[in-house]
Structures are given as C-alpha cells and as structure tokens.
Amino acid sequence: MSLVQRLFGRPPERQALLPLYAAVVREGRDPAWFREGGVPDTLEGRFDMVSAVLALVLLRLEAAGDAARRESVLLAELFIDDMDSSLRELGTGDMVVGKKVGKLMGALGGRLGSFRDSEGDAGAFEAAVRRNVFRDAPPSEEAVATVARRLTALRERLERSALASLLAGEIA
C-alpha cells in the first residue's frame, strides 16, 4: 500500500469490496477445513484455503464477464494489500516483500488456472485440490475428497448467487 493510500485510506471502489473480501477470508478460515478436511492448520495452510476460496470467487466474477471485470481486479488488489501487510507484520523486510507477494500471486494464479481447467471433472478437481491445497503435506484420500466436496459446494453456491449479492459480501 502506498504512502498516499495509507494516509487517505483505500479508494472508494476498493472499499466497497471489503465485505466480499472479508467473507472470502472468513470462509477460508472456517475451522472445518482444518478439522474435517485435514488442511494443515499453519500459516501456509490458511493461505492455501483463503486463496482457494478467493480463486473460486474470482472465477465466479470472471463468469459474469464485463459486469464484474473491474471488481475482480479490485478484489485481487485487496488480496495483494492483505498479503503485503501480513508479510510486513510477520517481520519480512521491505526488500523481500515484493518478491514474496509475487510468489503468492503466482500461487493464486495457479489455483485459478487449475480450478478453471478442472471445472465439471470431479477427478481433475480433486487432483487440483491435492496440488494446490495440500502441497507438500501428504493428505489422505478422505481429506482430499472432503475439501474437494466442500469447495465444489462453494462453487455451486457462488454460481447461484446474484452478482449484486456476491459483491456485497454475501456468499450464500
């Protein structure tokens, strides 16, 4: 976040998406992902779940086409701001923050691509979940199936959500 943004706050168009971003984070931090889904309850595991949920929301916005193109960009910018400030709070130095945020954005982009490519194919989606949520932590088949099932249900809820409701932060 630039000095001007820190002094004067976020632009109003980004401010309007804070409820949606908060809903994404809330969903990604739902303890069920970690308890029932076996996602590692670590900093990396939490990032993986928030970014997985965000990827599904961004795909929903992408499906809306031009009607949500700007909001999609702004939501991604909120994610970048959040990751930047989180890294700084964890003590990451200024010289390294940009590089780390770039890697995190690459991870989000990877989730977007693999979730998009696996839409409608349960086996491919489970493979995408295994790669993108569990990474190096060897999950059980049951854990992968649980997380994939919950993410599929979230995707379906997002598809049924009215765009205006979703943009207001209502993840039905």
N, C-alpha and C positions, 0 to 999 in steps of 0.2 A: 504494500500500500504506500503510495507516495506521501510526501510531507503534506501537500495540499489536501489530499483525501483524509489524512489523519487529523488535520486541523479543522476541516469543514465537514467531515463525515462522508458517507457514501453518496454517489449520485442518486437522485430520487428513483430512477428506473431500476437500479440495483436494490435500493431499499425496499421497493415493492415486492421483490422476490425473496426477501429474508424469511417470511413464513414458509415458503416452499423449501428453502434450503434447511431451515430448522426441522421441518418434517422429514426430509431426507436423512439428516443426521440422527434424529430420534428413531427412525425405522432401522437405520444401520446399527444403532447401538442397542437395539432390543436384546435383552439378555437371552431370549430363546435361541438366537443364532449361535450363541456360545454354549448354552446348556444342551439344548436338544440337537443342534446342528454340529456340535463339535468343532466349531471355528475356534482357533486359538484365541483366548482372551488376553491378547497382548496388544501393544501399540500397532503392530503390523496387522494383526487380525482385525482390529477395529477399523483401520484404514481400508482393509480389503472389503469389509462389509459396507461401510459408508460409500466407497467408490462403486461397489456392485449395485447398490440401490440407486446411486446417482446415475450410473450408466443406463439403468432401466428407465429412469425419469427422462434422461436426455433422449433416449430412443423414442419415448412417447412424444416428446416435443418435436423431434425430427419427423415423426409420422404426421404431425399437424401441418408440416410444410411452412410456407411463408408466414402463416398466422402465429407461429411461435419461434421463428428463427432468431429474432433478437433476444427473446427471453432465454433461449437455450445458451446463447453466448454469455449473457449476463449471469446465468446460473453457474456456468463453468468459471467465470471470473470470481464469483463468490467463493467457489471451492478453492481456487488459487489463493485468494486472500486468506482463507482459513488455514490452508496448509502452510503458507508463508508465516503467518503469525504463530501457528503451533510449533513450527520448527524453531522460531526465534525464542519462544517460551521454553523450549527444551534445551536452549543454550547453543544452538547451531550458529556459528559465526556468519557475519554478513557475506563474506567471500564465498561461502559454500551454499547458502540458502537457495540461490537461483538455480544452481545445478541440481540440488535435491528436489526442488519444486518441479523442475523439468522432468526428472525421472518419475515423479508421482503423476504428472500429467501424461507421460508416456504409458504408465500403468493403466490410467483411466482410459486412454485411447485404445489400449489392447483389449480391455473389457468391452468397450463399445463395439469394436470390430468382431470379437468372438461371440458376443451375445447377439449381435445383429445377424451374423452368419449362421448361427445355430437356431434361429427362430423357427419353430414348428418341428424341430427334430429333437426329441427328448434325449436321445443318446448323445448327440452332439452338444446339447446344452449341459448335460451332466459332465462331459469332458471339459467344457469351457469353465464350469464351476470348479472342477478339480484343479485346473491350471491356474485360475485367476483368484480363487478364494483361499485355497489351501496351500498353494505354492509348494514350499519345501516340507510342510508338515504332512506326513503321510496319513490321510484320513481313512476311516473305514468306509466301506461301500454304503452303509446305512447313513453315515454323516453326509456324504455327498448327495445321496438321494433326498435326504431331509432338506438340505439347503437348496438344492435344485427345485424341489417341490414348492418350497416357500417362495423362492424367487419367481417361479412360474406363476404362482397365485398372485404375487405382487404385480407382475407384468400384466396379467389379465385384469386386475383391479384398475391399473393405470389406463389400460385400453378402454375400459368402460367409463372412466372419469371424464366429465366435461372439462374442456380445456380451461375455462374460466375458474372452475373449482380447483383444479390442479394448481394453476398459477397462484391461487390464493392460499395454497399450502394444505389443501385437503387431499390427502392420499386415502381414498375410500377403502 
